[in-house]
């Protein structure tokens, strides 16, 4: 598990995010750009909805037969000269990766973008043992030099402005001329490319994630827009693929079907710039490639989700569409969620992995507008699962006592319609009479969470049902 978990402080994190002027400016691009590009890309493909159904069915089929496909994948991978390692926990995965690096006395490790790597805090582990990890995805590189977690699963540095990036480059790249021009996007990119090129050439080991593991061929597939993943897996002596059990798909045809909805849902592209398939180490007649090819398959709590209320979450293909369309994410960004996975998918996955006692605020941070489910390329019922986590939180008495007792009172009244009608009529009349002068309340007992930020409108002195009955009598 990542050592940095602030999910229990979600409310405090959200308040800080709302007050962060730079963050609020940066988040505008998420709401405007990602949504429009996905809509335009999906509208151009008549069979887009049918492809979503197919992607859902492929993932469901694989999860139902995961043991068989894991065995098939291992056989094909081994036949291609690769080595497979199974890790039950984050600690085991870190130990396996460190052991592989030590075998070649690695000093530098280049990394492609991997949310699983963030999940197990592999960078901090390698650094603590004298190995320098270098993130090579531009967004990941930016957050690495800032000492932050990703704020988005496909655009890790979406929370940053250009001015902040320029300041970070001048702070870290002190070996470059101080008077260099960093005012343009192109000059920022050129500087990052030049700095990272040296790291690629010096790396002993390369680590990438995997968008898919293909049981039919023993291959791993990554999709990128920068090509950094290709350099991370072909230049070093050893390539390590770090993936979780749900990344398996049966065939290359299945992977190609899901790829058609992945990029469209994520960035609005028909396909990512690079779709790279790797199968084993370099063969004798290959011009390049690693001498060793290792795949570390991590469980870390996912097998306990199989067959349960949250199995559908394992269909996730990490496109980020749910957070791109989430009004809560638009307001507070990704760091407020306090761990690796933000947005609606994080509100379901994070409690599954670190416990609802630590992440119980996340499924409550939702308007239940349903946009996340409406755009999910594999049709994950995210609102239903967030509601289930809320129920689990209530059952375990993890909510504040005032909330539990308030819900208990409401439930008592709701089960007794006549008493409920009498109570609501009395409340409507009393509040309506008290607020008749100004039409609103600036403060109310038991409603401070509302009136702290906005006025509470005074209700009509009669309930809707009473007014409806009066109208019917006319």
WOWOPE-V61651 format. One line per field, one symbol per residue. phi: phi as a letter, one per 20 degrees, with the letter a starting at -180 (. if undefined). psi: psi as a letter, one per 20 degrees, with the letter a starting at -180 (. if undefined). burial: b if it has 16 or more other ideal C-beta (glycine too) atoms within 10 Angstrom, else e. Layout:
BEGIN
phi->???
psi->???
burial->???
END
This chain:
BEGIN
phi->.gfdcdgfdgffffffffeefffffffffffeffffffffffffdgegfffffffgffffffffcffffffffffffffenecdcdcfcffffffffffffffdlfdccecefbffgfgelfffffffdmdeecfdfgfffffffemdefdbedcgdfeeeffffgfffffeefeegfefecedffffffffffffgffgfefecddcebfbddffcmedcccbddmfffffddeffcddedbdfeffcfcfffffffgfdffffecnefbffccddccmffegeffbpffccdcdddelnfffefmdfdfgfffgdlenffffdefffgedmefffnbfdemgfffeffffedoffecffffeebelfnffffdffdlffffffffffffffffeleeggfffffffffffffecgfffffffffffffffffdffemacebbfmcffeffdbfdfffffcfgffffffffff
psi->qqinokhhkgggggghghioggghghihhghggggghgggghhiohjghhhggggghggggghhkhgghgggggghgghjjrpqppphrhgggghgggggghhjlphppqprpohhghhjlhghgghikjpopopipgghgghgiikrrqiqiimhkiiqrhhhgghgghhgmiiqphjqokiqhhhgghggggghhhhghiphqppraphqpohhikqqpqpriiihhghhihgrhppppoqrhiiqqgrhggghghhhifhhhgijqgqrgpopppnrrprhjpharqhqoqpoopflihhiipjahjhhhiipjlhjhghhjphgghhiahhhijbhoaaghhhggghhhiqhhhkhhgiimqikhjhghhipijlpmghghhhhhggggghjlirqhhgghghggghgghingghgggghgggggghhghjhgijrpiqpqjkhhgihirqopprqiqrghghghhhhi.
burial->bbeebebeebeebbeebeebeebbebbeebbeebbebbeebbeeeeebeebbebbbebbbebbeebeebbebbbebbeebebebbebeebebbbebbbebbeeeebebbbbbbbbbbbbbbbbebbeeeebebbbbbbbbbbbbeeebbbbbbbbbbbbbeeebbbebbeeebeeeeeeeebeeeeebeebbeebbeebbeebbbbbbbbbbbbbbbbbbbbbbbbebbbbbbbbbbbbbbbbbbbbbbbebebbebbbbbbbbbbbbbeebeebbebbbbbeeeeeebbebbbbbbbbbbbeebeeeebbbbbbbbbbbbbbbbbebbbebbbbbbbbbbbbbbbbbbbbbbbebebbbbbbebbeeeebbbebbbbbbbbbebbebbbebbeeeeebeeeeeeeeeeeeebeeeeeeeeeebeeebbebbeebeeeeebeeeeeeeeeeeeeeeebbebebeebeeeeeeee
END
